[in-house]
């Protein structure tokens, strides 16, 4: 993709008004308009203690719990509020715990045994694809 100059971008954005705006101080604001998308779905087969600790899954409501050796499911959504519905679908479709849910960034982390986490992630992606018409990604596993 070719680079575009600042002047060419402004001319493209403001088209007819560009000549009138030349030389004036402009303020541009970038706005993110999220689409309906499941942009990441990943299952970590068997995790080490360092993974849980670096994800801060050993504090808060999970303080004192040891999930070493369990699986972790990671799913990312836009719009971000979709994570609430995804969490509901996940816990109803398999025996998983919510490790972390962020409705302001669209991140959901699931905890449990491998088959449960895999099932929950698959059901969430399937629901968002078939029922809600979201663009979805492949589920990856490591």
N, C-alpha and C positions, 0 to 999 in steps of 0.2 A: 504494500500500500504506500503510495507516494505521500510525502510530507506536504502540508499545506501551510502557507504563511499566515501570520496573524491578520494581515490586511485582506487576504483572500477569504479567510474565514468570516471576518466581519462583513465583507461585501456579500457573501453568501447568506449570512444570517439576516442582515438588515436590508438587503436588496435595494428597493427604491429609496430608502431613507439614508443610505450609506453616504452619499455626497454631502448631505446636510449634517451628518454626525461626524464627518472627518475632522480630526483635530480636537474634538471634545473629549473630555474625560468620561469614559464609559465604565460601568460596573456590570460584570457578567456573573451570574449565579448558576452553578450547575445543580440540577435537581435530578435525583435518581427516581425513576418511575419503575418500580419492580413489576415484572410480569408474573404470570402464574407458572411457577416452576419449582420442581424438586431438582436442585442443581448439584446435589451430592448425596450419595447413599453408599455407605461403606460399613463393612462388618470386620472387626478385628477378632480373629478366631480365638486366640488365647492370649490374654494380656499379662504383662509383668507388673509388679508393684509400682515401678517407676512411671508407668503409663497412667495408672490411677492417680498417683500423687501429682503428676504434672498437669493432669486435667482437673485437679482439686476435687476428685470424687471421693476422697476419704475424709472430708470435713462436712460441716453442716448436718443435714439430716442423715448422712451416711457415716458420721463420726463413730469410730470404734468398729465399723464393719470391715471385713477383709474380703475383697472381691478378686483377689489374685487368682489367676487361672480362668476366670470367667471371660465371657465375650463382651465386646462393646459394639454397639451400633451407633453410627453417626449419620445424621440426616440434616440437610440444610434446605430451607424453603424461602421462597419469596411469593407473595407478601409474607412478612415475618409472622403475622398473627396466625398463619396457617398451622404453626407448630402446636397450638392448643388442640386443634382437631386431630392432628397427627399423634399426639401423646395419648389421646383418648382411644384412638383406633389401635395403637400399639399395645396398650395394657389390656384391651379387651380381646385381642387376637392371640396373645401368647403370654406366658408367665415371665414377664420382664418388669424391671423396675425403671423408673425415670431417674437417671443419674443427674441430668441437667436439662433444663428447658428454658430457653431465652426467647420470649415473644417480641423482644425489641431487635433481635438480630436474626431470628429464624433458625436457631440451632436446637436440635434435640439429640440427647445422648441417652441410649438405652443400655441397661445392664442385665445380664442373665447368662444362662447356658447357651451354647452355640446354636442349637436347633431353635430355641425360643427366640433368640435375638434375630436369627436369620428369618424366621417366620414373621416376626413383628415388622421388620424392615420391608420384607416383600409385600405384606398386606397394606402397609402405609403407602408404598409406592404405587401399588395396584389401585387402591382407592382413589388416590389423587389423579391417576391417569384416567381410569375408567369412569369414575363418578363425577369428578370435579373438572375434568378436561385440562388438567395441568400438563405442561411439557415435563417429561420425566427423563431421568438418566438411568443408565445401567447401574445395577448394584454390584459393587466391587467387594472382594473379600481377600483378606491377607492372613 
